[in-house]
């Protein structure tokens, strides 16, 4: 096991944070805070550094409750809050649980703990924490959080039950209420044709985000990936297969876009030109409010933020297609159709690695040809489906078409909200 102090001394802050996330629940809380203080100082996060120092006993004010020099509830809360805000929710959980031991009836601490667990994708634990304090819960936000986290943990029946008792919210919580309503409606529609169990990646992708997932990763399904890719060196044939499955989805949904609008980055332009050629549609420059358009992205995380801002709300009849969706760093808008889910992807025209004579690996240069010439490679390619390792469940075209037909009344619907959690279908992720 790595020594966290050595990681800190060597300046390996990503390695230190991986260690702390994996071991936070079993560590001495003051030692966790001391190491977090060092990581925060190295990262320039003064708010987290100060909050961590107060818990570690290396600085800060004294809190409401001090037991033999132990940190008080205020210090623990401040540390937990700062960890959540800085993207280290796993580090917040033990501190917030310790704060609740000091102030067991403090609903604000319960909410912050639930927020930390939710950010760390520990939805079943969030439900358990709320259940344990049922007498304290208010309808908004507490019982909404119960319904939402039950849903994200895979318990649709519990989510339905919790949502049924919610009164109408005020304006602050109205968007969350509407989002939950859409999620539950999508789950009801999709479970008629999909099991919504802990292996049903496509079903849950639709229920959570309203996104139709075209393909499952053919490797490692039973070894922890459950249909998501880790590293993917993409191929022209795979891009072509994605376009053909996009055609299938549009037909099953009764969608008839009248033009293709590639997003402005190079990879999206290449793919968009190929989509336009294969679907027999004109290609036009991207205009976010254009109704009836098929907007094409290769990977939305490569797109300028100004363009993405115009896609949060859907224009009438508009469909957003993204070929390669990053599931570990989700884009700020969710595509209506996603070709595949990856952690890292290299497009066929990007710089990559190949085996050189003698077996050594060498880096290749990106394809610098004009976008139209590279797009023609997709058009010429045969749709290729990797046979994989044989562990991924069969995924025939008719099953995908049947799902889209069953859910099309709920697709697309609502704003394109980001997917903040993998939901009930978990996949291994790599540093």
Helices and strands as residue ranges (DSSP letters): H 4-9, H 13-23, G 24-26, H 29-43, H 46-56, H 73-85, H 89-102, H 107-119, H 123-131, G 134-136, I 139-143, H 144-152, H 156-164, H 171-190, H 201-209, E 212-213, G 221-223, E 231-233, H 236-253, E 259-262, H 266-279, E 282-283, E 293-297, G 300-302, H 305-309, E 319-326, E 337-342, E 344-346, E 353-355, E 361-363, H 371-380, H 397-407, G 408-410
